Amino acid sequence: MEDQDQKEAALFDHRQAYQPGQDPAMDAWYTTFFLENHLDYYAYPDHVATPEQVRFMVYAEEDERYYSCSDRTFWTIMKRGKSPFLQEKYKEALDKVLGLVEQQIEDSWEKAYLKAFVRTKYEHETRDGIMIPSRLEKRLLNIYLNRTQIEDPYLCEKAQRNLRAYRVLHSEVFQKALDHVDDSLLPSSPVSLEQIKDGVVCLKLHRLIALSVESTLWESDEMSRYTEDDYLRLFKRPMIGNGVERLWQFLGVRRHKHASSEARPKKILWLANEAGEVMADLTIIRYLTRLGHKIIVAFKDGPWFTKVDFYDAQEDERLSTELEGALLIEDKNLGKNELVNILKSDKDIMAISDGTRENLNLLMVTTTFARVFKEVDGVISKGTEQRSRFFGTHFRFTQDIYSIARDKNGSVSISYKPKHHAVIKFSHQDLEKKAQAIISQMETAKQKGMTVIFYSGIVGSIPAKVAMAKKIMSIFVRHLKDQSASTFIINPSEYYEPGMDADDLMYMWEIVQRSGLIDIWRFQTYNDVVDAFQIIKTRIPPEWVGKDATFSTGCTKEMKIALEVQKGHPEMQIIGPSPEKFLRRQEYGIGKMYDSRLGKICSL
């Protein structure tokens, strides 16, 4: 049985990707769509993620731009008509905010003023029919927040939701129902202990997931009056959708004797949804950690109606209790090495902010969220709104997506969207293996009495000149080999593989560089560049004039590593520009191989 979002996406399969260059008026409207919705990186670089960061999560086809709404919404806007569908969504956003004003503002003058202000903004923003409904909703809510200075208008309601769920989940009757077993639930004999174990795991996960989509758990006190039989009836809620078997396989759970499963522990990004619901989620998450998995839970960055946010995770009494022992990651700009070290730690549950105060918007998320998305083995998303952003669109992603939500008929709906077939992913284990292979070559060379030289030079630091950088580096390294006897020279440009970004390369090379096997660490000088171009009998292009390793972000980081390594291995020589000159390039733009500041001044 298909979900409504999937049906809606199917309606637009014949127009999956917008093709620019066919109609100048349509292209202008298309550009305006990104500008008016504040989704254009070049217009709003402080708020919108770089195209490279988005590619950590979304695998868009060539010349295609990702948009954070369903295909139905996008193409409705592109048609530029007064669509009933769009008008209905706009009205829902308006009513939601007006309802908030009505509920929480007591002063009659202030209430009338705020309603008039919100309506005025609404009419302005919806006049041309170019606004994404969720973006409209955010702007209208911001009017309320800015005017009232109320930090979180739903703070008390969210706390009450979490409290209701907490009481149920810790009640004796619920625990008794969760642990209930009878002969009908056990595999028919004869069975092995392994089969019994699989059956117990499957049964408990089914029950917890069935509970996690039951909004009664957090929206009312009704469930506090449930008997054991009531819970057992709820636990029997059927699971439907193309993701049921896929999810069990992913989690390493066998539903029946001949089912396949992926036994390897996974790193999972869990996208939380509603306050209260998250309490049931955490019960599932803790159980998954007992099966060996690591879970990174993503919360909203701040208030967004009744959605659970990162502040709640820290300050809500019940929620913070459930998260006790979890690692709360507040840094929104974690580097790859830092993230990998955290993922390799003994922490099984981690929590991050997605960086947004709206429905799932991958154009606005933090660098940390993007890197987590890229590093995990799969994403589990809760709720229908987040499902729409993954399944109501033709876009494919860099991870397998599993969505858990309640079907309109009351069943548990589990949808699955595989990652794009062309995604190339290098796990930290992959990179560590590649580094170890290089170290083995170095060890062999040392055993033969050879001098090991590591050559650091510009590879990606001049935008759009990677091919030339690799060419002149390889030419000069061959020149060095011809000049010197019995040397083993490592040319990093020879180890680059499609799909690798600066994060991957630096992680791999740092392992090699800290091995203690380097005799000479040579950094590219401008004379090296001159010699390389002379060898190929080509005049030096203007972008290469004066360039040396100090221009490279990677080399700047590597000089710092070289100086640290030299303290432990004082016999290692460092040749090239003096360390004091490595001051210009400080940090990569995420997904780039050049300094983040260059993106603003270089034409790519």
Buried (B, 14 or more C-beta within 10 A) or exposed (E): EBBBBBEBBEEBEEEBBBEBEEEEEBBEBBBEBBEBBBBBBEEBEEEBBBBBBBBBBBBBEEEBBBBBBBBBBBBBBBEEEEBEEBBEBBEEBBEEBBEBBEEBBEEEEEBEBBBEBBBEBBEEBBEEBBBBBBBBBBBBBEBBBEBBEBEBBBBEBBBBBBBBBBBBBBBEBBEEBBEBEEEEEBEEEEEEEEBEEBBBBBBBBBBBBBBBBBEBBBBEEEBEEBEBEBBBEBBEBEBBBBBBBBBBBBBBBBBEEEEEBBEEBBBBBBBBBBBBBBBBBBBBBBBBBEBEBBBBBBBBBBBBBBBBBBBBBBEBEBBBEBBEEBBBBEEBEBBBEBBBEBBEEEBBBBBBBBBBBBBBBBBBBBBBBBBBBBBBBBBBBBBBBBBBBBBBBBBBBBBBBBBBBBBEEEBBBBBBBEBBEEBEEBBBEEBBEBBBEBBEBBEEBBEEEBBBBBBBBBBBBBBEBBEBBBBBBBBBBBBBBEEEEEBBBBBBBEBBEEEBBBBBBBBBBBBBBBBEBBBBBBBBBBEBBBBBBEEEEEEBEEEBEEBBBBBBBBBBBBBEBBEEBBEEEEEBBBEBBEBEBBEEBEBBBBBBBBBBBBBEEBEE
